Each structure stands twice: as structure tokens, then as C-alpha cells.
Amino acid sequence: MNAAVVGLVAGMALAFAGWFGGFGAFVLVAVLGAVGWAVGWFAENGRPRDFFERSERRRR
């Protein structure tokens, strides 16, 4: 799936949560979305160390 489409869907989910559930629901959906992204990244790419090593290489 295209990254723009995923961003669009995530933004719409946050908007609906904020509109119907208030700020608490907005934060909950955002946190659970971040956790889901992290689990998916680790499942696809393997070791968690790779994530942190990659981010350290970008800073240099």
C-alpha cells in the first residue's frame, strides 16, 4: 500500500476518534497506531537493533 494512502487512512482514523471520542480517544488511537507501526516494522525487518542502528547512521 502506498505511504500516502496509509497516512490518509491514519489521519482519518485520528480525526474520527477526536471528533466522536474527544481528546482522550485521539491520543489512544495515536498511541495504538504507533505501537502497531512498530510491531509491523519489527515483524517485517527483523531485529529491533536494526531500527536503532539505522537511525544512528542517519545522524552522522
C-alpha positions in Angstrom: 0.0 0.0 0.0 1.2 3.5 -0.8 2.6 5.5 2.1 0.3 8.4 1.2 -2.7 6.2 1.4 -1.6 4.8 4.8 -1.1 8.3 6.1 -4.5 9.4 4.8 -6.2 6.4 6.5 -4.4 7.1 9.7 -5.3 10.7 9.6 -8.9 9.9 9.1 -8.9 7.4 11.9 -7.4 10.1 14.2 -9.9 12.7 13.0 -12.9 10.4 13.7 -11.5 9.5 17.1 -11.0 13.1 18.0 -14.4 14.2 16.8 -16.5 11.4 18.3 -14.4 10.4 21.3 -12.7 13.6 22.4 -9.0 14.2 23.1 -8.5 11.0 25.1 -9.7 8.8 22.2 -7.5 10.8 19.9 -4.4 10.1 22.0 -5.4 6.5 22.4 -5.7 5.9 18.7 -2.4 7.8 18.0 -0.5 5.6 20.6 -2.0 2.4 19.4 -1.2 3.3 15.8 2.4 4.0 16.8 2.6 0.6 18.6 1.1 -1.1 15.5 3.6 0.6 13.2 6.5 -0.5 15.5 5.2 -4.1 15.6 4.8 -4.2 11.9 8.2 -2.7 11.3 9.9 -5.2 13.6 7.9 -8.1 12.0 9.0 -7.1 8.5 12.6 -6.1 9.2 13.7 -8.4 11.9 15.8 -7.4 14.8 15.0 -4.2 16.8 18.7 -3.4 16.8 18.5 -2.7 13.0 16.0 0.1 13.6 18.3 1.9 16.1 21.5 1.3 14.1 19.8 2.7 11.0 18.7 5.9 12.9 22.2 6.3 14.3 23.8 6.1 10.8 21.5 8.9 9.6 22.6 11.3 12.3 26.3 11.1 11.2 
